[in-house]
Amino acid sequence: MESLTLLALLACPIGMGLMMWLMMRGQHGPQEPQHEGQDAEVTKLRAEVDQLRAAQRDARLRGSDSAR
């Protein structure tokens, strides 16, 4: 009877640890390809921001030249 009680008491934490391990293992697999795509998207967006800033700066320079 004692061993059955001990088995019941250990089943919960062991089962919980096993479930947590399985869930963490599943999360690590598909995320890596997303990071590569995200890095490319961030690079693309930074280039677009740089182009927009340059165009805005050029427009300001043209505006100040025509005001003189």
N, C-alpha and C positions, 0 to 999 in steps of 0.2 A: 504494500500500500504506500509506503514511504517513497519508493522509487517512482511510482505513478504520480505522486504529488510533485516530486522533484522534476519529473519530465514535463508536467503541465506548467510549472513555474518557469522552466527554461525555454519552453517552446515559444512563448510570446517574444522575449527579447531576441532570440536567435532568428525567428521568423521576421521580425521587424528589421533587424540588421541585414538580412538577406534581401528583403524588398528594397531597402535603401540602396544597397550596393547595385542591384539590378537596375534601378531607376537612374542612378548616376552613370552607370556604364552606357545606358542608352542615350544619354544626353551628349556625351562626348563625341559620338560618331558623326552625325550629320552637320555639326556646326562648322567644321573646318572649311568646306567649300564655300559656305556663306561668307566667311571672312575675306576670302580672295575676291569675291564679287563685290563686297562692301569696300574693300581697299581700292578697287578699280573705280567704283562709283565716286568715292571721296576724291580721288585724283582728278576725275573728269569734272566734278563740281568745282574743285579749287581752280582748275584751268578756266572754267567758265566765269568764275568770280573775277579772276585776274583780267580776263578780256573785257568784262563789263566795267571794271574800274578804269582800265586804260581808255575805253571809249568815253567814259564820263570825264576823265581828265582831259582828253583831247577836245571834247565839246566845250569844256570850260575855257581852255586855252583859245579856241577859235572865237568864243564869245567875248573874251577880254581883248583880243586883237581887233575885232571889228568895232569895239566901243571906243577905241582910241582914234 
